[in-house]
Amino acid sequence: MKRMEALEEYNRKIRSGEIQRSKQLNPIEKLKTKPNSLRFAVNAKCFDCTCQQKLEIKFCEAFDCPLFNVRPYQEK
């Protein structure tokens, strides 16, 4: 129950302007924060390859791509 109360408190603070939501970073921006991360590099490359459309990564059909088997957002 504490989670729900905390969430309600957070939403109240957002609405009142006490706090602001943090900005969601896209995969390329995340890579810049941690440039040595292999996972962030793969995610950023796939994001860039699909013209920055996350949904396109999920339905990628580039079977000859060396990153195909490790691409993000695929259904398991």
N, C-alpha and C positions, 0 to 999 in steps of 0.2 A: 504494500500500500504506500510505502514511502516513495517509491518510484513515481507513482501517479501524482502524489502531492508535489514532488520536486518538479515534475514536468509542468504541472499547472502553474507553479510559481515562476518557472522559466518563461512560459508563454505570457503570463501576466506582465513580467518585466519587459519582454519584447514589445508587447502592445503599448505599454506606458512609455517606452523610450528609455528606460533605465539602462538597458544593455542593447547591443546590436548583434545580430547574427554574424558569425564569422563567415568570410567569403569562401565558397567552395573553389578549390583549385582544380584545374583540368590536369590531365596526366603530364602535359609538357611543363606546366608550372610546378607540379610536384617533383619532377625530375630535377629542376633547377634548385630545389631545396636540398636534395640529396643526390648529387651527380654520380656517386659511385654505386648506386643501387641498380642491380641488374633488373629487378622486377619493374622498377620505375622506368628504366630505359626501354624495356619491351613494351610496356603499356603506352609510353609516349610515342614510340615508333608506330605501333598499330593505330593509335589515335591520329597521328599525322598522315598515315597512309590512307585512311578512310575519310580524309577531308574533315577531320574533327567531329565525326559522327559516331558516338559510342555504340549505337544500335547496329551500325554497319559492321563493327568488329565482331559482334556476336554471330552474324550471318555471313562472315567472310567465306569466300569460295576460292581464295588463292592457295590452293592445295600445294603448289610448288614453293611457297614461301617458307624459308627456314624457321620462321617464328610461328607457323600455323599451329603447331601442337601445343605451344605455350602461350598463345594469345589470351588476353583477359576476356572476361564476360562470356565465356563459352558455357553452354549447358553441360552438366556432368551426367 
